[in-house]
Amino acid sequence: MNTSDDEAIAAAAETKKKTPKAAAAKGKATGKGKAAAGPKTSAKESSLLKQKSPAEFFAENKNIAGFDNPGKSLYTTLRELVENALDSAESISELPEIEITIEEITKTKFNTMIGLVDRQRVDEALYDDFESEKAREKRLAKEARFQESQAKNAALGKKVKDAPSVRGKGRGEAAFFKVTCKDNGRGMPHDDIPNMLGRVLSGTKYGLRQTRGKFGLGAKMALIWSKMSTGLPIEIKSSMKGQNYTSFCRLDIDIHKNIPHVHLHEKRENKTHWHGAEIEVIIEGNWTTHRSKILHYMRQMAVITPYAQFLFKFLSDAADKNLTIKFTRRTDVMPPVPLQTKHHPSAVDLLLIKRLVAETTKQNLLQFLQHEFVNISKPHAERLIGEMGPDFSQKMAVKSLTSQQLVRIHQLFRQAKFDDPSGNCLSPAGEYNLRLGIIKELHPDMVATHASSPQVFEGHPFIVEAGISIGGKDVKQGLNIFRFANRIPLLFEQGADVITRTAAKRISWSSYKINQQQDKIGVFVSIVSTKIPFKGTGKEYIGDDITEISSAVKP
Ligand SMILES: Nc1ncnc2c1ncn2[C@@H]1O[C@H](COP(=O)(O)OP(=O)(O)OP(=O)(O)O)[C@@H](O)[C@H]1O
């Protein structure tokens, strides 16, 4: 015992003798109160710890899932529904037939739907778009000046600018849309519908397989957004092949508990023997700001999926806004259904090894290594076990492995050499389809395509397919970059994406006798993998920081 300990004990004994109250206070401060019951917690000190459900988290951070604002939310809702529809039809090798309708709902119609009486404005000055007499005069004078300068510019042959738009300060009046997506896919089992669409982070696409969906989030985000912006539930109709009934379900989500709140769930007659799903959601959106993104998305989807048929409709009370576009099927050749694969030993972390041990049906370590991972043959597994050390044996029960032994296996997996995973489980669009898609949607003067052999990053196989086109319809001068990941068009965050950066900065177009500024160049790059390293859950771009991918994208 050193001097300072001695001193502290002596001082404490002294305090105890002198003032029992002061000693108690000291005990509280040092956390050494009554030995058995522990220090009492006053109401003021009660724990501040709170839990949040995944649904609450995503409702509060909806931007990370692509629901940044009403316009983007309309775009992302459509996209999530279309991608689910395609995944579903392709999973049963059915040529996809997908109908998408966006119906504009006026405020009066919306209010009638929810039983709210429409009210006219009474006190105009209360509103954000109210313009005082003075402000009106000022605006009109500004507009007149602008028109004068435009007239002068036009007379001098100079470029004429668009008139600046006049907007209120705030968000203005909300616009509502009913988004419906109907497919001819697998449908959903009746009893699973509430959890599939009303519980965040639940889905059927979590295995190691190339799919458009991945997180078990997209459709639920559309529902959360509808709950946040209109308070209306989602409606689902679904029927599986051979079922003589259609499931109908109307539900919303209990955000706090992250559980579905079912309003109606029943079986109805399926006279037409239809199979597939039809999902309908009513949300706030903005068609004006995101019309062009939505149409680009549909067109790009038609490029990468020429074997699908899409019927896109925009319906409005203003007849001149109505739109119907049919993207026709050009081929019956579908890429093969992507296969579920096992994990590559170099791509697993400790947590995943523990999960695989907990879930495996294999009894011993030898069988476990051989059957739960790709590229470990029996002789290879025997050698690996030998290398693990004397505590390990081929016959040892895999469920009896200690935490330390699992760490040893993980360490060995990181250091040992394994053959690369094969790309057999992947389903690229195929050069034929990519070429066809480009010709069908762009009508270029020239197209060239190329597909790479499978490559690997972090134990995941990936394939890059690319196409270049020159000329065509609705193609602007310069680079027109079309990016696809697991056959999803990526339209946002273009600047940071590996494909854009490669096309714009790392390719010497002049060496191919292509003028980067003047020619109408279409660049199409499609990456498929069991793991697309998206930045964020919004699936909007692939970063430029994975060497294997960036060098594979550059020809
Ligand atoms: N049109 C559909 N047809 C059949 N099943 C569907 C359909 N839409 C959704 N599902 C089922 O509901 C599940 C949840 O869909 P959700 O969009 O929430 O997530 P996901 O597609 O699995 O992943 P992600 O969040 O990456 O899109 C899907 O995994 C699928 O099983």
PDBQT file of the ligand as one rigid body, heavy atoms in Angstrom, charges set to zero:
ROOT
HETATM    1  N1  LIG A 601     -44.377  -6.827 -56.286  1.00  0.00    +0.000 N 
HETATM    2  C1  LIG A 601     -43.997  -7.762 -55.410  1.00  0.00    +0.000 A 
HETATM    3  N2  LIG A 601     -44.189  -9.067 -55.674  1.00  0.00    +0.000 NA
HETATM    4  C2  LIG A 601     -43.827 -10.034 -54.809  1.00  0.00    +0.000 A 
HETATM    5  N3  LIG A 601     -43.231  -9.785 -53.627  1.00  0.00    +0.000 NA
HETATM    6  C3  LIG A 601     -43.006  -8.509 -53.299  1.00  0.00    +0.000 A 
HETATM    7  C4  LIG A 601     -43.379  -7.427 -54.158  1.00  0.00    +0.000 A 
HETATM    8  N4  LIG A 601     -43.034  -6.277 -53.555  1.00  0.00    +0.000 NA
HETATM    9  C5  LIG A 601     -42.467  -6.612 -52.384  1.00  0.00    +0.000 A 
HETATM   10  N5  LIG A 601     -42.437  -7.950 -52.230  1.00  0.00    +0.000 N 
HETATM   11  C6  LIG A 601     -41.902  -8.703 -51.083  1.00  0.00    +0.000 C 
HETATM   12  O1  LIG A 601     -41.775  -7.817 -49.990  1.00  0.00    +0.000 OA
HETATM   13  C7  LIG A 601     -40.433  -7.802 -49.515  1.00  0.00    +0.000 C 
HETATM   14  C8  LIG A 601     -40.086  -6.429 -49.003  1.00  0.00    +0.000 C 
HETATM   15  O2  LIG A 601     -39.994  -5.492 -50.086  1.00  0.00    +0.000 OA
HETATM   16  P1  LIG A 601     -39.148  -4.155 -49.882  1.00  0.00    +0.000 P 
HETATM   17  O3  LIG A 601     -39.281  -3.331 -51.091  1.00  0.00    +0.000 OA
HETATM   18  O4  LIG A 601     -39.547  -3.537 -48.602  1.00  0.00    +0.000 OA
HETATM   19  O5  LIG A 601     -37.661  -4.661 -49.674  1.00  0.00    +0.000 OA
HETATM   20  P2  LIG A 601     -36.677  -5.451 -50.668  1.00  0.00    +0.000 P 
HETATM   21  O6  LIG A 601     -37.156  -5.352 -52.061  1.00  0.00    +0.000 OA
HETATM   22  O7  LIG A 601     -36.515  -6.841 -50.098  1.00  0.00    +0.000 OA
HETATM   23  O8  LIG A 601     -35.308  -4.671 -50.451  1.00  0.00    +0.000 OA
HETATM   24  P3  LIG A 601     -34.955  -3.120 -50.790  1.00  0.00    +0.000 P 
HETATM   25  O9  LIG A 601     -35.254  -2.337 -49.577  1.00  0.00    +0.000 OA
HETATM   26  O10 LIG A 601     -33.491  -3.155 -51.074  1.00  0.00    +0.000 OA
HETATM   27  O11 LIG A 601     -35.779  -2.737 -51.972  1.00  0.00    +0.000 OA
HETATM   28  C9  LIG A 601     -39.586  -8.248 -50.686  1.00  0.00    +0.000 C 
HETATM   29  O12 LIG A 601     -38.363  -8.833 -50.233  1.00  0.00    +0.000 OA
HETATM   30  C10 LIG A 601     -40.507  -9.251 -51.378  1.00  0.00    +0.000 C 
HETATM   31  O13 LIG A 601     -40.417 -10.517 -50.752  1.00  0.00    +0.000 OA
ENDROOT
TORSDOF 0
